[in-house]
């Protein structure tokens, strides 16, 4: 009988597993082993009353691990990552993931809306992920986001017109 995978109980262990593990093909397996206490994430939390925040936990040429913090009611822009892969894992509070596709005459169409609770994962890849995240709660929410490769820019969409522009990493 195979031995169950060892839980990952610290951010240091997570970063080490991502750096020294099998690469992209094994990222979900690594993330699935997370059993990290909230106290490990708290030092990385940054809050802003006007917009969500992104804090880098680790970055290599292969991946970037960010903590995204949302005050109640905050949301990301509607965006996608072109050809990159992303895994989103709520660690505190829930978020709503809304996915979109271009409409026939310009405006975006919402094609799905799913609640992501702590312990769940979402996967976005290969330009098939026009989306946004919303904190619909009366309390804060925090997600752990893994990007392979690190993001330098992405496309932001206007919901009404469907028009896009590029945003450079570092802007909220």
N, C-alpha and C positions, 0 to 999 in steps of 0.2 A: 504494500500500500504506500503510495507516494506521501512524502511529508508535506503538510500544508505550508504555503509560503509564509515567511517571517513577516509579521506586521512592521510597517514603517512608523516609528513613534516619535520622530523628531524631523525638523526641517533639514538638519545636517544630513541625516540618513537619506531623506528624499533626494536632496541635491546630489549626494554621492551615487545613489542608485541611478539617477538620470544620467550622470556623467559617465559612469562606468558600466552601465547596463547594455542591453542589446540594441539601443537606438530606437528610432521611431516605432518599429514593429513591436517593441516591448513597453512602450510608454503607458498604454492602458493597464497592462498587468501591474506595472509599478504603482500607478495611481490607485488602482483597486486595493492595494495593500495599505493605504494610508489609514493610520489610527493615531493621528497627531492631536494632542490636546490643544484646546483653544489658546492656552497661555503661550504656546509657541508662535502663534500668529499675531497676537496682540501688539508686540513691539513694531510690527510692520504696518499696522493700521494707521492711515492718515485720513482725516475727515475734512470735508469742505462743505459749507452750507449751500453753495451754488451748483456744484457738479460732483460727480463721482471722482475718485482718485485711483491712480495706479502706482503701486510701489514694486520695484524690482527686488526679488529675493535672490535670483541667480540668473546669469546670462553667459552663454558660451556661443561658439559658432553654430552649434547644433540646436540649441533651444533657449527659450527665455521663460522664466517662471515668475509670474506677477501675482500680487494680491490686489484685488479690485474691491474698493469699499464704497458702498452706496448708503446715503442717508435715505430716510423714508421718501418715497415718490421720485427719487432720481432714476435716470435712465441713460443708457448710452445713445449715441446717434445710431441711425440705421447704417450698417457698414458691412463690408466683407474683406477677406484677406487675400484675394486673388488665388495663388496656388499654395498657400501655406496651410498647415494643419493646426487645429486648436482643440484643446480639451478644457472644458469648464466644469469646475467642481465647487458647488457651494459648501462653505465650511461654517457659516453662521447665517441664520435666516434663510429665507427662500428668495428666489428671483423667478421672474417669468421670462422665458425665451420666446421671442416672436420672430418667426421666419417669414421672409418676403420673396417675391419674384417680380420681375418687371411685368407691368401690365401691357396690353396690346397697344395702348395709345399714350404711354408715358408714365402715368402714376403707378406706384408700386401696389401690388396686391398682397395682403397678409394671407399666407397659406397655412400657417399653424401657430399655435400658442400653447406652450407647455410650462407647467410649474416644475422648477428644479429645487428639490429640497436638499438639505445637507446629506451627504452620502451618495447622491446621484451624480451622474456625469452627462455632459453633452459633448458631441464630437462634430466639428466643422472641418471641411476639407475641399481642396481643389476648386475653389471658386463657387462651390455649390452651397453657399451659406450666407446669403444676405440676411442679416439678423440684427436684433437689438436685445438688450437685457434691461429689465425694469424691476425696481424694488417696489412692489405694491403694498408693502407692509407698513405698520406704524412703528416699526423698529428698524434698526440698521441691518444690512445684509452684507456679506463678504463672500467673494468667490476667489478660488485659487485657479489661475489660468495658466496653462502650459501651451506655448507656441513653438512649433518646429517648422522652420527656423525662426530666429528672432524677427520680430516685425520691425521694419524701418518705415513703412508707410502702408496705408490701406485706403480703400475707396469708401467715401461717405456719400449716402444717397439722400436726396430730397424726396420725402414720402409723397408729396403731391405731384411733382413734375417727373420724378424718376431720374433727374439729372444727377451727375456725380462730380465729385472733386476729390483730389487726393489730400490726405491728412498725414502729417509726419509724426512719427512716434514721439511721445513726450507731451503732446497736447491732449487735454482731457476731452 
